[in-house]
């Protein structure tokens, strides 16, 4: 099976297919760069990706994946990479992307997921990457968007047997939100930013994994010239 970069560097065995992994990150962390490194490694190891882009223009994601050495046009043409645009709708505009969400209101999203996505066949070689689902809180009340995550998004990944890595911003929701999401997923990964010796240090750890052993210590991240992120063990 394809490999989950950085995360599986800290597990004692591969993460089971169909797992939901929640990433909690502060805004100043390297999570967005890490998400693209995970995408690149999954693709290089034979998998396919649906990148659910909440936080940045799709062409920016394509450009940054290109810096990591991927031929994005070829991957999209071969249906190995799908850029799923949620970002443009957050600006009140209609996306020109092939894969897009035209509304970010939970009632509209629920209809689409119920009628289409929940009935797709198993897709174990697909990863569902979401860079920042916290953006849904801008358009929906807390209970509505969390219920959407619990009854549509996360079960949809399991139904399709697709591994999912879902980013959620730290410190912007109530404790109830984090408790609900954490109880529903199979693994939790944390990012944080510290200062050491006058320098900013980015760190990552696995807080929880239900079905595979893991190392739980904080590990510093090394950022390369092309913004490829690696783990310093």
MODAWO-V906450 format. One line per field, one symbol per residue. burial: 1 if it has 16 or more other ideal C-beta (glycine too) atoms within 10 Angstrom, else 0. A space follows every 50 residues. Layout:
BEGIN
burial=???
END
This chain:
BEGIN
burial=01111111011000100111111110001111111111111110001111 11111001001101100101010010000111111111110000101011 10010100100010001000001011111111111110010001110110 01110110111111111111001000110110011111111100000000 011111001001010000101000000110100
END
